[in-house]
Amino acid sequence: MAESTGAKLAPNGMTEEQQEAFRKQRRRRSLALAGALALFALTFYVLTVIKMGPALFDRAM
């Protein structure tokens, strides 16, 4: 279809506009996953500190 309209296709069969949209979608998904992972790690950190209690900060290092 794109060949009949004269659009230039990349080796993977997508036009430049489709490739750009795909890259933007991939970047948003990657940022969402990074945010979720950071929130997950922060949750475990906070829960660990809460479970150990305030004595965690009073001990000798």
N, C-alpha and C positions, 0 to 999 in steps of 0.2 A: 504494500500500500504506500509506504513512504517512498519507495523507489519510483512509483508512478507520478508522484507529486514533485519529484526532484529533490526531496530532502536527503541530506547526507547522513548515512547511518554509520555508527561506530561498529567495530568488529563484533560486538555483542548484540547487535540488532536494535539498539536504542538510539533515538535522536539525541542531539545535544541537550534539548529541553528536558527530555525524559531522564537523561543522566544527571542533570543538575537537580531535578526534583528527587531522584533516588538518593543522591548524596546528602541533600538537606534532611530527608526522612531518616537516613542512617545516622546522621549527626544528632538529631533530636532523640532518637532511640538510645544512642550511646550515652548522651547526657542524662537521660532519664534513668538508665541502668546505673550509672555512676552515682547519681543522687540517691537512688534506692539503696545501693550498697553502703554509702556513707551513713545514711540514716540507720541502717541495720547495725553497723559497727558501733555507732554512737549509742544506740539503744542497749546493746550488750555492755558497753562501758558503764553507762549510767546504772543499769541494773546490778552490775558487779559491785560498784561503789556503794549502792544502797544496801545490798545484801551484806557486805562486809562491815557496814556501819561507820560511825564517826571515829572509832578507834583506829581505823586504817591510817588516819592522818596524824595520830598521836604517837605512833611507834617510832623507835630509833631507826635511823637508816644506816 
